[in-house]
Amino acid sequence: MSGGFTPFDKNSYRESKRRRKQALIEERTGRILPVSNPRRRYIALACVGVILVAAIAFGIFSILKSNQKSNPETPEQIQAESEMLLTVVDSANPLDKDYVPDLETVNGFRVNRDALKPLENLLKASKENGTELKIKTAYVSYDEQEERFQSELKKMLQSSKYTTVRAEAEVLKTTPHGGQSESQTGLLVEFDFSNSGSKAFLERNCVEYGFVQRYTESKTSVTRMNSSDSLYRYVGIENAKRMRSYGMCLEEYKSYLQKQAIPK
């Protein structure tokens, strides 16, 4: 600029004014005030920001860790649970005498914990539809199942001319030995169709809640059991929908999955 004129600098003016004010205060009080440093201020703010971010990250990590502890299932455990839903129980695949699943109670009947919520939702839906479903039987222990078999065998021998061997073969078509019934899994439920429309409702909607009719007329040669329109097995929603789509019973579906898992 000509004439030696210096342009007005607002920042310089403010800094000069601040220094004069600080000098005046120091002169009156005899105390030296700390010099304000904008750079230090920015550094301090940055440190606070880093601390806050670290605290938030730690909080999120703690929550995730807590959830992991409360639900420690591994992929292998989840796979094992899925396979349990598809367990076939019969004379060739018996359960141990001391096998007892995790059981919960619904309407006075004990069922496998995995089937509890789906069953409750199914019962609720049927009631809202005006075709209230009722449970007739559910979990049956090994000993109780064996008692049922012996009782039915005794009746068969008394009411027919069958030999013991022939009578036993006939009874096994409806009432297996202890350890050979899927009722011991807690996943097989027998329904009472005393309310009008309940049977049709169940047939139409069962797969939406993970249930399939266990012993159908068209699959007796596979299941080796007499057909029953009241016995339904919980297998999980996706499995139930696929079984209906493929037209498969549990034995066929499990065999199909096993073949799919074999490396080509």
FENQUIVEN-V309524 format. One line per field, one symbol per residue. psi: psi as a letter, one per 40 degrees, with the letter a starting at -180 (. if undefined). Layout:
# FENQUIVEN-V309524
psi: ???
This chain:
# FENQUIVEN-V309524
psi: iieehhihhdddddddddddddddddddeehhiihhhddddddddddddddddddddddddddddddddegehidddddddddddehhhadegiiidehhihiihhfeihihddecddddddddddddeeghiihdibhhidddddddddddddddddeieiiddddddddeedgiiheehedeeeehhhihfdhhedddddddeddeeeiihdgideeddddfiiiheehihheidddddddddefiidddddddddddehh.
